[in-house]
Amino acid sequence: MSVRAVADATLEQSNPILNISVFLAFVAVTLFIVIRASRNNRTAADYYAAGRSFSGPQNGFAIAGDYLSAASFLGICGAIAVNGYDGFLYSIGFLVAWLVALLLVAELMRNTGKFTMADVLSFRLQQRPVRMAAALTTLAVCFFYLLAQMAGAGGLVSLLLGISDRLGQSLIIAVVGVLMIVYVLIGGMKGTTWVQIVKAGLLIAGAVAMTIWVLALNGFSLNILLESAVAASTSDPKDAILGPGLKYGANPWDFLSLALALVLGTAGLPHVLMRFYTVPTAKEARRSVVWAIWLIGVFYLLTLVLGYGAGALVGPETITKAPGGVNSAAPLLALHLGGPVLMGFISAVAFATILAVVAGLTITAAASFAHNIYANVVKRGRGGDDGEADPNGEVRVARRTVIVIGVLAILGGIGAQGQNIAFLVALAFAVAASANLPTILYSLFWKRFTTRGAVWSMYGGLAAAVILIVLSPVFSGKPTSFLPGVDFAIWPLENPGILSIPLGFLLGWLGSVLDRGTEDRRLAAEMEVRSLTGYGAEKAVEH
């Protein structure tokens, strides 16, 4: 069956008018929330950190909303439906990565920083070079992550409207980008947080309802569900979807590289770490961690049933040929279960997922540029605290940066159409683990870490990850590559993590060992006390 035939069949079964009505209703509700939340955006702390006014449970839901992206819902369900066990490895990797981030860096960074990841990294090191490097790595991570979300938005709305041509999907991505810009310009972090809270509740509720429905159709027996998935599988042999190797069996090094990126990448994702600055105290930060762990853990368990359920009830061939490709598995499963009404609701939830995550990514990138490059490098201020950088001017720069990032995200999302968004997110994780994580860990736990080590680590890890991605099959040489018409891929793996992550750690160590400059050991000691105990953290975030 051709892509056009699948699109036509989907359009006949679904109700585009109902779908677009649900979609527009959600946009209207969330815009109302954003406008209400924006009334108190008066200071930089309001715009960047929502005035630190959210409780632990609220922030826990927002963290879940930030972390459970379109890759978690659309990409992983599709990966499990098509690749079975190998697709479920994404769920395992994302969940383990979250635990690593929370236990290793989250609270320590919250106790030390003020608005952004660079506040932590520059606490005991030279401000200007470290902030510049941290801002650039943050922008790079956010850009790769945005590619995945925008590509998912194009595929999702294309499925809703039955659009299969590239021009139509490109127009949809542009509309999503414009909405994202409006959300962030108006609402700032407070509006973004409320959208994430609403989205997390809807996403988990929708996933629970669909999971119960799928299990009910299979006698509440996971064994019967798996047997049905095997019967519908297009793999050879059919039961290959129940074991490892269907996707990564030919090249286990690719899986190892992916696993390293997933497990270590979350701890370097600036938009997730920034969420811990929206609560008033370290105690509330710990409460938000507990809530987030439960919400995220339950959701990733549900993806196993949803993915195999989509494979069994919809079929891998139908999924891969539908508009949006593998990213259409969850909406098509909803269409099979509950018809156009459930499909419209689940698609609206998925769209809410995309909007919430891209808004969080965009405000993080804008804050990083305005707070670090404009306020602390261009204006030579210290976050605006000493009067050299006007906080209002900083927020104005952040708003302009939002527009630039939105345009770049639209163009990148158009180029990324057809890619599995779970895989695209894995590239963002690889960049985060290579460029940010080594510097974060060294700053928190190694007293001899120096400015040279930080700069070498961030620039070296970033360059290695990006260069390997450009030289990989992801970028050229395959029908699904960014540039399918040419082939200059010389790096055989699709994920750079296996080389770029160790290189980032090595460069951080080497730069510090070779640096004969004297770093302030008193600041290192102060940072250690503050990160472990929270002493001085409240004073740091009041400014």
C-alpha positions as CSV (number, residue, x, y, z in Angstrom):
1,M,0.0,0.0,0.0
2,S,1.4,3.4,-1.0
3,V,1.8,6.4,1.3
4,R,-1.0,8.2,-0.6
5,A,-3.3,5.1,-0.2
6,V,-2.7,5.0,3.6
7,A,-3.2,8.7,3.8
8,D,-6.5,8.4,2.0
9,A,-7.6,5.5,4.1
10,T,-6.7,7.3,7.3
11,L,-8.6,10.4,6.1
12,E,-11.7,8.3,5.4
13,Q,-11.7,6.7,8.9
14,S,-10.9,9.9,10.8
15,N,-12.8,13.2,10.9
16,P,-10.6,16.1,9.9
17,I,-13.1,18.7,11.0
18,L,-13.4,17.1,14.5
19,N,-9.6,16.7,14.7
20,I,-8.9,20.3,13.8
21,S,-11.7,21.5,16.2
22,V,-10.1,19.6,19.1
23,F,-6.7,21.0,18.1
24,L,-7.9,24.6,17.9
25,A,-9.8,24.2,21.2
26,F,-6.6,23.1,22.9
27,V,-4.7,26.0,21.4
28,A,-7.3,28.5,22.6
29,V,-7.3,27.0,26.2
30,T,-3.5,27.0,26.5
31,L,-3.3,30.5,25.0
32,F,-5.7,31.7,27.7
33,I,-3.6,30.0,30.4
34,V,-0.4,31.6,29.0
35,I,-2.0,35.1,28.8
36,R,-3.3,34.8,32.4
37,A,0.1,33.6,33.6
38,S,1.9,36.5,31.9
39,R,0.3,39.2,34.0
40,N,3.0,38.9,36.7
41,N,6.0,38.8,34.4
42,R,7.7,41.9,35.7
43,T,11.3,40.9,36.4
44,A,14.0,38.7,34.9
45,A,13.3,36.1,37.6
46,D,9.6,36.1,36.6
47,Y,10.5,35.6,32.9
48,Y,13.2,33.0,33.4
49,A,12.2,31.2,36.6
50,A,8.5,31.9,36.9
51,G,9.2,34.0,40.0
52,R,10.1,30.7,41.9
53,S,6.4,30.4,42.7
54,F,5.7,26.7,42.0
55,S,5.3,24.0,44.6
56,G,7.1,20.7,44.5
57,P,4.1,18.7,43.1
58,Q,3.4,21.4,40.5
59,N,7.0,21.4,39.4
60,G,7.1,17.6,39.4
61,F,4.3,17.6,36.9
62,A,6.0,20.4,34.9
63,I,9.3,18.4,34.9
64,A,7.4,15.4,33.6
65,G,5.8,17.6,31.0
66,D,9.2,18.9,29.9
67,Y,10.9,15.5,29.8
68,L,8.0,13.4,28.3
69,S,8.5,14.9,24.8
70,A,7.0,13.9,21.5
71,A,9.9,11.5,21.3
72,S,8.6,9.7,24.4
73,F,5.0,9.5,23.2
74,L,5.1,9.3,19.4
75,G,8.6,8.2,18.7
76,I,8.9,5.4,21.2
77,C,5.4,4.0,20.5
78,G,6.3,3.8,16.8
79,A,9.8,2.3,17.5
80,I,8.3,-0.4,19.7
81,A,5.5,-1.1,17.1
82,V,8.0,-1.5,14.3
83,N,11.2,-2.7,16.0
84,G,9.8,-4.3,19.2
85,Y,12.4,-4.9,21.9
86,D,14.9,-2.6,20.3
87,G,12.4,0.2,20.3
88,F,11.6,-0.4,24.0
89,L,15.3,0.2,24.7
90,Y,14.6,3.9,24.2
91,S,12.1,3.8,27.1
92,I,14.7,2.1,29.3
93,G,17.4,4.5,28.4
94,F,15.3,7.6,29.0
95,L,14.1,6.4,32.4
96,V,17.6,5.4,33.6
97,A,18.9,8.7,32.3
98,W,16.4,10.6,34.4
99,L,17.4,8.8,37.5
100,V,21.1,9.5,36.8
101,A,20.3,13.2,36.3
102,L,18.3,13.5,39.5
103,L,20.6,11.6,41.8
104,L,23.9,13.1,40.4
105,V,23.4,16.7,39.4
106,A,19.9,18.2,39.7
107,E,19.7,19.3,43.3
108,L,23.4,20.2,43.5
109,M,22.9,22.5,40.5
110,R,19.8,24.1,41.9
111,N,21.6,24.9,45.2
112,T,24.5,26.5,43.3
113,G,22.9,28.3,40.4
114,K,20.5,31.1,39.7
115,F,18.8,30.9,36.3
116,T,20.9,28.8,33.9
117,M,23.4,26.0,33.7
118,A,26.1,28.6,33.0
119,D,25.5,30.2,36.4
120,V,26.7,26.9,37.9
121,L,29.6,26.4,35.6
122,S,30.9,30.0,36.0
123,F,30.5,30.1,39.8
124,R,34.2,29.2,40.5
125,L,35.7,29.8,37.1
126,Q,36.3,32.8,34.9
127,Q,32.9,34.3,33.9
128,R,33.2,35.4,30.2
129,P,34.8,32.3,28.5
130,V,32.8,29.8,30.5
131,R,29.5,31.6,30.0
132,M,30.1,32.0,26.2
133,A,30.9,28.3,25.8
134,A,28.0,27.2,28.0
135,A,25.6,29.4,26.1
136,L,26.7,28.0,22.7
137,T,26.4,24.4,23.9
138,T,23.0,25.1,25.3
139,L,21.9,26.6,22.0
140,A,23.2,23.6,20.1
141,V,21.4,21.1,22.4
142,C,18.1,23.0,22.2
143,F,18.4,23.2,18.4
144,F,18.8,19.5,18.0
145,Y,16.0,18.8,20.4
146,L,13.7,21.3,18.6
147,L,14.3,19.5,15.3
148,A,12.7,16.4,16.8
149,Q,9.7,18.2,18.2
150,M,9.1,20.2,15.0
151,A,9.4,17.1,12.8
152,G,6.9,15.3,15.1
153,A,4.5,18.2,14.9
154,G,4.5,18.1,11.1
155,G,3.9,14.4,11.0
156,L,1.1,14.5,13.6
157,V,-0.9,17.3,12.1
158,S,-0.4,15.9,8.7
159,L,-2.0,12.7,9.9
160,L,-4.9,14.6,11.4
161,L,-5.6,16.4,8.2
162,G,-4.6,13.5,5.8
163,I,-1.8,15.6,4.3
164,S,1.0,13.5,2.8
165,D,2.9,16.0,0.5
166,R,6.1,17.7,1.8
167,L,4.9,21.2,1.1
168,G,1.8,20.8,3.2
169,Q,3.8,19.3,6.1
170,S,6.3,22.2,5.8
171,L,3.4,24.7,6.2
172,I,2.2,22.9,9.3
173,I,5.7,23.0,10.8
174,A,5.7,26.8,10.2
175,V,2.4,27.2,11.9
176,V,3.6,25.2,14.9
177,G,6.8,27.4,15.0
178,V,4.7,30.6,15.1
179,L,2.5,29.3,17.9
180,M,5.6,28.4,19.9
181,I,7.0,31.9,19.5
182,V,3.7,33.4,20.6
183,Y,3.5,31.2,23.7
184,V,7.0,32.0,24.9
185,L,6.9,35.7,24.0
186,I,3.7,36.2,26.0
187,G,4.0,33.7,28.9
188,G,7.7,33.4,29.7
189,M,8.6,30.5,32.0
190,K,5.4,30.9,34.1
191,G,3.1,30.4,31.1
192,T,5.3,27.6,29.8
193,T,5.2,25.8,33.1
194,W,1.4,25.9,33.3
195,V,1.2,24.5,29.8
196,Q,3.6,21.7,30.8
197,I,1.5,20.9,33.9
198,V,-1.7,20.7,31.9
199,K,0.0,18.7,29.2
200,A,1.6,16.2,31.6
201,G,-1.8,15.5,33.2
202,L,-3.5,15.0,29.9
203,L,-0.7,12.9,28.4
204,I,-0.5,10.5,31.4
205,A,-4.3,10.2,31.6
206,G,-4.6,9.5,27.9
207,A,-1.8,6.9,28.0
208,V,-3.4,5.2,31.0
209,A,-6.8,5.1,29.2
210,M,-5.4,3.7,26.0
211,T,-3.3,1.1,27.9
212,I,-6.3,-0.2,29.8
213,W,-8.3,-0.3,26.5
214,V,-5.5,-2.3,24.7
215,L,-5.2,-4.8,27.6
216,A,-9.0,-5.2,27.8
217,L,-9.1,-6.2,24.1
218,N,-6.5,-8.8,25.0
219,G,-8.1,-10.2,28.1
220,F,-5.8,-8.2,30.3
221,S,-3.1,-10.6,29.3
222,L,0.3,-9.2,28.2
223,N,1.1,-12.7,26.8
224,I,-1.9,-12.5,24.4
225,L,-1.0,-9.0,23.4
226,L,2.6,-10.0,22.5
227,E,1.3,-13.0,20.5
228,S,-1.0,-10.7,18.6
229,A,2.0,-8.3,17.9
230,V,4.1,-11.3,16.7
231,A,1.2,-12.4,14.3
232,A,1.0,-8.8,12.8
233,S,4.8,-8.4,12.6
234,T,6.5,-8.0,9.3
235,S,9.9,-9.1,10.6
236,D,11.6,-12.3,9.6
237,P,11.2,-14.3,11.7
238,K,8.0,-12.8,13.1
239,D,9.0,-13.3,16.8
240,A,12.1,-11.2,16.3
241,I,10.2,-8.2,17.7
242,L,10.2,-9.9,21.1
243,G,14.0,-10.1,21.4
244,P,17.0,-7.8,20.8
245,G,18.7,-7.3,17.5
246,L,15.9,-6.3,15.1
247,K,17.3,-2.8,14.6
248,Y,20.7,-2.9,16.2
249,G,21.7,-6.5,15.7
250,A,23.7,-5.7,12.6
251,N,25.8,-3.1,14.4
252,P,25.9,-3.5,18.2
253,W,28.3,-0.6,18.4
254,D,25.5,1.7,17.2
255,F,23.4,0.5,20.1
256,L,26.2,1.1,22.6
257,S,26.7,4.6,21.3
258,L,23.0,5.2,21.6
259,A,22.8,3.8,25.1
260,L,25.7,6.1,26.3
261,A,23.9,9.1,24.9
262,L,20.6,8.3,26.4
263,V,21.8,7.4,29.9
264,L,24.3,10.3,30.3
265,G,22.6,12.9,28.1
266,T,19.7,13.9,30.4
267,A,22.1,15.2,33.1
268,G,23.3,17.7,30.5
269,L,20.0,18.9,29.1
270,P,19.7,22.6,30.1
271,H,15.9,22.9,29.7
272,V,15.3,20.0,32.2
273,L,17.8,21.3,34.7
274,M,16.4,24.8,34.4
275,R,13.1,23.6,35.9
276,F,14.7,23.2,39.3
277,Y,15.1,27.0,39.5
278,T,11.3,27.5,39.5
279,V,10.7,26.4,43.1
280,P,11.4,28.5,46.2
281,T,13.4,26.1,48.3
282,A,15.7,23.0,48.1
283,K,13.0,21.1,50.0
284,E,10.4,21.8,47.2
285,A,13.0,20.8,44.6
286,R,13.4,17.4,46.3
287,R,9.6,17.0,46.4
288,S,9.4,17.8,42.7
289,V,12.0,15.1,42.1
290,V,9.8,12.4,43.8
291,W,6.7,13.4,41.9
292,A,8.6,13.5,38.6
293,I,10.2,10.0,39.2
294,W,6.8,8.4,39.7
295,L,5.1,10.2,36.8
296,I,7.9,9.5,34.3
297,G,8.4,5.9,35.5
298,V,4.7,5.0,35.1
299,F,4.5,6.5,31.7
300,Y,7.5,4.6,30.3
301,L,6.0,1.4,31.5
302,L,2.8,2.2,29.6
303,T,4.7,2.7,26.3
304,L,5.5,-1.0,26.2
305,V,1.7,-1.8,26.0
306,L,1.0,1.1,23.7
307,G,3.8,0.2,21.3
308,Y,3.1,-3.5,21.0
309,G,-0.6,-2.7,21.0
310,A,-0.1,-0.4,17.9
311,G,1.9,-3.2,16.2
312,A,-0.8,-5.8,16.9
313,L,-3.9,-3.7,16.1
314,V,-2.7,-1.3,13.4
315,G,0.2,-3.2,11.9
316,P,3.8,-2.1,11.3
317,E,3.3,-1.7,7.5
318,T,0.4,0.6,7.9
319,I,2.3,2.7,10.5
320,T,5.4,3.1,8.5
321,K,3.5,4.2,5.3
322,A,1.1,6.6,7.1
323,P,1.8,10.4,7.0
324,G,4.3,11.0,9.7
325,G,5.7,7.4,9.4
326,V,6.5,5.6,12.7
327,N,5.6,8.7,14.6
328,S,1.9,8.1,13.7
329,A,1.6,4.8,15.7
330,A,-0.1,6.3,18.8
331,P,-2.7,8.4,16.9
332,L,-3.5,5.4,14.6
333,L,-3.9,3.2,17.6
334,A,-6.3,5.7,19.1
335,L,-8.2,5.8,15.8
336,H,-8.5,2.0,15.9
337,L,-9.6,1.9,19.6
338,G,-12.0,4.8,19.8
339,G,-12.6,6.2,16.4
340,P,-12.2,9.9,15.4
341,V,-13.1,11.2,18.8
342,L,-10.3,9.4,20.6
343,M,-7.9,10.1,17.8
344,G,-8.7,13.8,18.0
345,F,-8.1,13.8,21.8
346,I,-4.8,11.8,21.6
347,S,-3.6,13.9,18.8
348,A,-4.4,17.1,20.7
349,V,-2.5,15.7,23.7
350,A,0.4,14.8,21.5
351,F,0.4,18.3,20.0
352,A,0.2,19.7,23.5
353,T,3.3,17.6,24.3
354,I,5.1,19.2,21.4
355,L,4.1,22.8,22.2
356,A,5.0,22.4,25.8
357,V,8.5,21.0,25.1
358,V,9.4,23.4,22.3
359,A,8.3,26.3,24.5
360,G,10.5,25.0,27.3
361,L,13.4,24.6,24.9
362,T,13.0,28.0,23.4
363,I,12.9,29.9,26.6
364,T,15.9,28.0,27.9
365,A,17.9,28.9,24.7
366,A,16.7,32.5,24.8
367,A,17.6,32.8,28.5
368,S,21.0,31.3,27.9
369,F,21.8,33.8,25.2
370,A,20.4,36.9,26.9
371,H,21.6,36.0,30.4
372,N,25.0,34.7,29.6
373,I,26.1,36.3,26.3
374,Y,24.3,39.6,26.4
375,A,24.3,40.4,30.1
376,N,27.6,38.8,31.2
377,V,29.8,38.9,28.0
378,V,28.6,41.8,26.0
379,K,27.6,44.0,28.9
380,R,30.3,42.5,31.2
381,G,27.8,42.3,34.0
382,R,27.2,39.5,36.5
383,G,23.7,38.5,35.7
384,G,22.6,42.1,36.0
385,D,23.3,42.1,39.7
386,D,25.9,44.9,39.7
387,G,23.9,47.3,37.6
388,E,26.0,47.0,34.5
389,A,23.4,44.9,32.6
390,D,19.8,46.2,32.7
391,P,17.5,43.2,33.6
392,N,14.7,44.7,31.5
393,G,17.1,45.0,28.6
394,E,18.1,41.4,29.2
395,V,14.5,40.3,28.9
396,R,14.0,42.3,25.7
397,V,17.0,40.5,24.2
398,A,15.6,37.2,25.3
399,R,12.3,37.9,23.6
400,R,14.1,38.8,20.3
401,T,16.2,35.7,20.6
402,V,12.9,33.7,20.9
403,I,12.0,34.9,17.4
404,V,15.3,33.9,15.9
405,I,15.3,30.5,17.5
406,G,11.7,30.0,16.3
407,V,12.7,30.7,12.7
408,L,15.7,28.4,12.9
409,A,13.5,25.6,14.4
410,I,11.0,25.9,11.6
411,L,13.7,25.6,8.9
412,G,15.4,22.7,10.7
413,G,12.1,20.9,11.3
414,I,11.2,21.1,7.6
415,G,14.6,19.5,6.8
416,A,14.1,16.8,9.5
417,Q,10.8,15.5,8.1
418,G,10.5,11.7,8.0
419,Q,13.0,11.0,10.7
420,N,12.0,9.0,13.8
421,I,11.8,11.8,16.5
422,A,13.0,9.4,19.2
423,F,16.2,9.0,17.2
424,L,16.5,12.7,16.6
425,V,16.2,13.4,20.4
426,A,19.0,10.8,20.9
427,L,21.3,13.1,18.9
428,A,20.4,16.0,21.2
429,F,21.2,13.7,24.2
430,A,24.6,12.9,22.6
431,V,25.5,16.6,22.2
432,A,24.4,17.3,25.8
433,A,26.4,14.4,27.2
434,S,29.5,15.4,25.2
435,A,29.5,19.1,25.7
436,N,27.7,19.8,29.0
437,L,27.9,16.8,31.3
438,P,31.7,16.6,31.7
439,T,31.9,20.2,32.7
440,I,29.0,19.9,35.1
441,L,30.5,16.9,36.9
442,Y,34.0,18.3,37.0
443,S,32.7,21.7,38.3
444,L,30.7,20.0,41.1
445,F,33.1,17.3,42.1
446,W,36.7,18.1,41.1
447,K,38.4,21.0,43.0
448,R,41.3,21.1,40.5
449,F,39.0,21.8,37.5
450,T,40.0,25.0,35.7
451,T,38.6,27.4,33.2
452,R,40.8,26.0,30.4
453,G,39.4,22.5,31.2
454,A,35.8,23.8,31.0
455,V,36.3,25.6,27.7
456,W,38.2,22.7,26.1
457,S,35.6,20.2,27.3
458,M,32.6,22.2,26.1
459,Y,33.9,23.3,22.7
460,G,35.7,20.0,22.1
461,G,32.7,17.8,23.0
462,L,30.4,20.0,21.0
463,A,32.6,20.0,17.9
464,A,33.2,16.2,18.1
465,A,29.4,15.5,18.4
466,V,28.4,17.8,15.6
467,I,31.1,16.8,13.2
468,L,30.4,13.1,13.7
469,I,26.7,13.7,13.2
470,V,27.4,15.5,9.9
471,L,29.7,12.7,8.8
472,S,27.3,10.0,9.7
473,P,24.5,8.2,7.8
474,V,22.0,10.5,9.6
475,F,23.1,13.4,7.5
476,S,23.8,11.8,4.1
477,G,23.9,8.6,2.1
478,K,20.4,7.1,3.0
479,P,16.9,7.8,1.8
480,T,15.9,9.0,5.3
481,S,19.0,11.2,5.7
482,F,18.9,15.0,5.9
483,L,20.6,15.2,2.5
484,P,19.5,12.0,0.8
485,G,20.9,13.0,-2.6
486,V,24.5,12.9,-1.6
487,D,26.8,10.6,0.3
488,F,29.8,11.8,2.3
489,A,29.2,9.6,5.4
490,I,32.5,8.3,6.7
491,W,31.5,7.8,10.4
492,P,29.7,4.4,10.4
493,L,27.5,4.9,13.5
494,E,24.3,6.9,13.6
495,N,25.0,8.3,17.1
496,P,28.3,9.9,18.0
497,G,28.2,9.3,21.8
498,I,30.6,6.4,22.0
499,L,33.5,8.7,20.8
500,S,32.3,12.3,21.6
501,I,31.4,11.7,25.2
502,P,34.7,10.2,26.4
503,L,36.5,12.9,24.4
504,G,34.6,15.6,26.3
505,F,35.7,14.1,29.6
506,L,39.3,13.7,28.4
507,L,39.6,17.3,27.2
508,G,38.2,18.6,30.5
509,W,40.8,16.6,32.4
510,L,43.6,17.4,30.0
511,G,42.9,21.2,29.9
512,S,42.8,21.4,33.7
513,V,46.1,19.4,34.1
514,L,47.9,21.5,31.5
515,D,46.5,24.8,32.9
516,R,49.1,26.5,35.1
517,G,46.7,29.3,36.0
518,T,45.6,29.6,39.6
519,E,41.9,29.2,40.2
520,D,40.3,30.5,43.4
521,R,40.2,27.4,45.6
522,R,38.0,29.3,48.1
523,L,35.3,29.5,45.5
524,A,35.6,25.8,44.8
525,A,35.2,25.1,48.6
526,E,32.2,27.5,48.8
527,M,30.6,25.9,45.8
528,E,31.0,22.4,47.3
529,V,29.4,23.5,50.6
530,R,26.5,25.3,48.8
531,S,25.8,22.5,46.4
532,L,25.7,19.8,49.1
533,T,23.9,21.7,51.8
534,G,22.0,24.5,50.0
535,Y,23.6,27.1,52.3
536,G,23.5,30.4,50.5
537,A,21.3,29.1,47.7
538,E,18.3,31.1,48.7
539,K,20.4,34.3,48.8
540,A,21.8,33.5,45.4
541,V,18.3,33.2,43.8
542,E,16.8,36.3,45.3
543,H,18.6,38.6,43.0
